């Protein structure tokens, strides 16, 4: 598991906020605390609850909702769904599914997120 913290902008259907985000290669999904999620987006009920094990002693937490939001790194826009959790150790965690989707790599030496700017271009195929 490798982690990196960055302050980035998050934008949802109800507004936007700048927040310190944890990029975590040990997290399967991207997640957001419920209180923050409710401020920036409308919650959508998951088709079925999702159960997660935490890194803190293997405690289980359950998500019942998700939100779709855009997030910005160096002015470049990305988007994904975030599972809404009440008992999250950080306000926002960007996990492996999002990192892989956008082909992001974590540069720990320079504390940067590396990605190919071509993936941020919108294309219709």
C-alpha positions as a Markdown table, in Angstrom:
| # | Residue | x | y | z |
|---|---|---|---|---|
| 1 | Unk | 0.0 | 0.0 | 0.0 |
| 2 | Unk | 1.3 | 3.4 | -1.0 |
| 3 | Unk | -0.3 | 6.8 | -0.2 |
| 4 | Unk | 0.1 | 10.4 | -1.3 |
| 5 | Unk | -1.9 | 13.4 | -0.1 |
| 6 | Unk | -2.8 | 16.3 | -2.5 |
| 7 | Unk | -5.1 | 19.3 | -2.2 |
| 8 | Unk | -7.5 | 19.2 | -5.2 |
| 9 | Unk | -10.8 | 20.6 | -6.3 |
| 10 | Unk | -13.9 | 18.4 | -6.3 |
| 11 | Unk | -17.0 | 19.4 | -8.2 |
| 12 | Unk | -20.4 | 17.7 | -8.0 |
| 13 | Unk | -24.0 | 18.5 | -9.0 |
| 14 | Unk | -24.5 | 20.8 | -6.0 |
| 15 | Unk | -21.3 | 22.6 | -5.8 |
| 16 | Unk | -17.5 | 22.4 | -5.4 |
| 17 | Unk | -14.9 | 22.3 | -2.7 |
| 18 | Unk | -11.2 | 22.2 | -2.4 |
| 19 | Unk | -10.1 | 19.3 | -0.2 |
| 20 | Unk | -7.0 | 17.4 | 0.8 |
| 21 | Unk | -7.4 | 14.0 | -0.8 |
| 22 | Unk | -5.6 | 10.7 | -0.1 |
| 23 | Unk | -4.4 | 8.8 | -3.2 |
| 24 | Unk | -4.2 | 5.2 | -1.9 |
| 25 | Unk | -3.0 | 2.2 | -3.8 |
| 26 | Unk | -4.3 | 0.0 | -1.0 |
| 27 | Unk | -7.9 | 1.2 | -1.5 |
| 28 | Unk | -10.0 | -0.7 | -4.0 |
| 29 | Unk | -12.5 | 2.1 | -4.7 |
| 30 | Unk | -12.7 | 5.8 | -4.4 |
| 31 | Unk | -14.6 | 6.9 | -1.3 |
| 32 | Unk | -15.9 | 10.1 | 0.4 |
| 33 | Unk | -17.3 | 10.9 | 3.8 |
| 34 | Unk | -21.0 | 11.3 | 3.8 |
| 35 | Unk | -21.1 | 14.8 | 5.2 |
| 36 | Unk | -18.8 | 16.1 | 2.5 |
| 37 | Unk | -20.6 | 14.1 | -0.2 |
| 38 | Unk | -23.9 | 15.7 | 0.7 |
| 39 | Unk | -22.4 | 19.2 | 0.4 |
| 40 | Unk | -21.3 | 18.8 | -3.2 |
| 41 | Unk | -23.6 | 16.2 | -4.9 |
| 42 | Unk | -26.9 | 14.3 | -4.7 |
| 43 | Unk | -26.5 | 10.9 | -3.3 |
| 44 | Unk | -27.6 | 7.9 | -5.3 |
| 45 | Unk | -28.6 | 4.6 | -3.7 |
| 46 | Unk | -26.3 | 1.7 | -4.7 |
| 47 | Unk | -28.1 | -1.3 | -6.3 |
| 48 | Unk | -26.9 | -3.2 | -3.2 |
| 49 | Unk | -24.8 | -2.3 | -0.2 |
| 50 | Unk | -21.0 | -2.6 | -0.5 |
| 51 | Unk | -18.9 | -3.9 | 2.4 |
| 52 | Unk | -15.3 | -2.7 | 2.9 |
| 53 | Unk | -12.6 | -3.8 | 5.3 |
| 54 | Unk | -10.6 | -0.9 | 6.8 |
| 55 | Unk | -6.8 | -0.9 | 7.2 |
| 56 | Unk | -7.4 | -0.2 | 10.9 |
| 57 | Unk | -7.7 | -3.7 | 12.3 |
| 58 | Unk | -9.9 | -5.1 | 9.5 |
| 59 | Unk | -13.0 | -3.3 | 10.7 |
| 60 | Unk | -16.0 | -3.6 | 8.3 |
| 61 | Unk | -17.9 | -0.5 | 7.0 |
| 62 | Unk | -20.8 | -0.6 | 4.7 |
| 63 | Unk | -21.7 | 1.9 | 1.9 |
| 64 | Unk | -25.2 | 2.4 | 0.7 |
| 65 | Unk | -24.8 | 5.4 | -1.6 |
| 66 | Unk | -22.5 | 6.8 | -4.3 |
| 67 | Unk | -21.9 | 10.1 | -6.0 |
| 68 | Unk | -20.4 | 11.0 | -9.4 |
| 69 | Unk | -18.0 | 13.9 | -9.3 |
| 70 | Unk | -15.3 | 15.6 | -11.3 |
| 71 | Unk | -12.0 | 16.3 | -9.7 |
| 72 | Unk | -9.1 | 18.4 | -10.9 |
| 73 | Unk | -5.4 | 17.9 | -10.8 |
| 74 | Unk | -3.2 | 20.8 | -12.1 |
| 75 | Unk | -6.3 | 22.1 | -13.9 |
| 76 | Unk | -7.0 | 18.8 | -15.7 |
| 77 | Unk | -10.5 | 17.3 | -15.2 |
| 78 | Unk | -11.1 | 13.7 | -14.2 |
| 79 | Unk | -14.4 | 12.0 | -13.1 |
| 80 | Unk | -15.5 | 8.9 | -11.3 |
| 81 | Unk | -18.0 | 7.5 | -8.9 |
| 82 | Unk | -17.1 | 7.7 | -5.2 |
| 83 | Unk | -18.7 | 5.4 | -2.6 |
| 84 | Unk | -20.2 | 7.4 | 0.3 |
| 85 | Unk | -19.2 | 6.1 | 3.7 |
| 86 | Unk | -20.0 | 7.6 | 7.2 |
| 87 | Unk | -17.0 | 6.1 | 9.0 |
| 88 | Unk | -14.1 | 7.0 | 6.7 |
| 89 | Unk | -10.6 | 7.8 | 8.2 |
| 90 | Unk | -10.0 | 10.5 | 5.6 |
| 91 | Unk | -12.5 | 12.9 | 4.0 |
| 92 | Unk | -11.7 | 11.6 | 0.5 |
| 93 | Unk | -9.8 | 8.6 | -0.8 |
| 94 | Unk | -9.0 | 8.0 | -4.4 |
| 95 | Unk | -8.4 | 4.3 | -4.9 |
| 96 | Unk | -6.9 | 1.9 | -7.4 |
| 97 | Unk | -10.0 | 1.7 | -9.7 |
| 98 | Unk | -9.8 | 5.4 | -10.3 |
| 99 | Unk | -6.0 | 5.4 | -10.6 |
| 100 | Unk | -6.2 | 2.6 | -13.2 |
| 101 | Unk | -9.1 | 4.2 | -15.1 |
| 102 | Unk | -7.1 | 7.4 | -15.7 |
| 103 | Unk | -3.7 | 5.6 | -15.9 |
| 104 | Unk | -2.3 | 7.6 | -13.0 |
| 105 | Unk | 0.9 | 6.8 | -11.2 |
| 106 | Unk | 2.1 | 8.1 | -7.8 |
| 107 | Unk | 5.5 | 9.8 | -7.8 |
| 108 | Unk | 6.4 | 9.7 | -4.1 |
| 109 | Unk | 9.8 | 11.3 | -4.4 |
| 110 | Unk | 8.3 | 14.5 | -5.9 |
| 111 | Unk | 4.9 | 14.1 | -4.3 |
| 112 | Unk | 3.1 | 14.3 | -7.6 |
| 113 | Unk | 0.4 | 12.4 | -9.6 |
| 114 | Unk | 1.7 | 11.4 | -13.0 |
| 115 | Unk | -0.7 | 11.0 | -15.9 |
| 116 | Unk | -0.7 | 11.3 | -19.7 |
| 117 | Unk | -2.6 | 14.6 | -20.5 |
| 118 | Unk | -4.0 | 12.8 | -23.6 |
| 119 | Unk | -6.4 | 10.8 | -21.3 |
| 120 | Unk | -8.1 | 14.0 | -20.2 |
| 121 | Unk | -9.2 | 14.9 | -23.7 |
| 122 | Unk | -12.9 | 14.1 | -24.4 |
| 123 | Unk | -13.4 | 11.9 | -27.4 |
| 124 | Unk | -16.4 | 10.4 | -29.1 |
| 125 | Unk | -15.6 | 7.2 | -30.9 |
